C-alpha cells in the first residue's frame, strides 16, 4: 500500500476504554461520559499530528436509540451505532464501503476476531496497546517540536507597521477621538 493514501482510523471506543488503564478506571467509577471524552481528547493531537481522519465507534447494541453521529471540536467523528448493531459490525460495514485502493485504513481494537475480518478488507489492525504506544510517541514528538518565536514586544504594536503605529500614538497623545 502506498504511503501517499490518506489514512482513516476507526477506533472501537468501548474496546479501547476497557484496555487503557486510565480510561478503564473512569469506566469502573461510573464515569463513562468522561472516559469517552478523554479517549477523544487523547486521540485529538495524535490524529492531527499524523494527518489521519478518525472515527470513534461506540456501540449502542442494547440501547433503544437510533444511530447518531457527532464531531468533536478537534474534528474526530464520534459514531454511536443503532440498537442491535455492535461497533464491530459497524466497523466491518465501514471497511466494506471504503475503497481500500484509495485509503489506508487502520482499525484499533483488541478484538482478535475483528482483526481477521477487517484484514479481509485490506485494513490494518492495531491493538489497544499499540494505539496507546503510538499516541504516547506522537505526544512526545509534539513536545520536541520547537515552538515558533513570539514577537519580542508584546501587545498590538508588535503587529502594526511603523506608519500605523505612529498615527495611533499621535492620536493617543493628542487626546482627540480618532474617529471624529
Secondary structure by P-SEA (a helix, b strand, c coil): cccccbbbbbbaaaaaaaccaaaaaaaaacaaaaaaaaaaaaaaaaaaaaccbbbbbbbccccccccccccccccbbbbbbcccccaaaaaaaaaaaccccccbbbbbcccaaaaaaaaaacbbbbcaaaaaaaaaaaaaaaaacccccccccccccccccaaaaaaaaaaaaacccccc
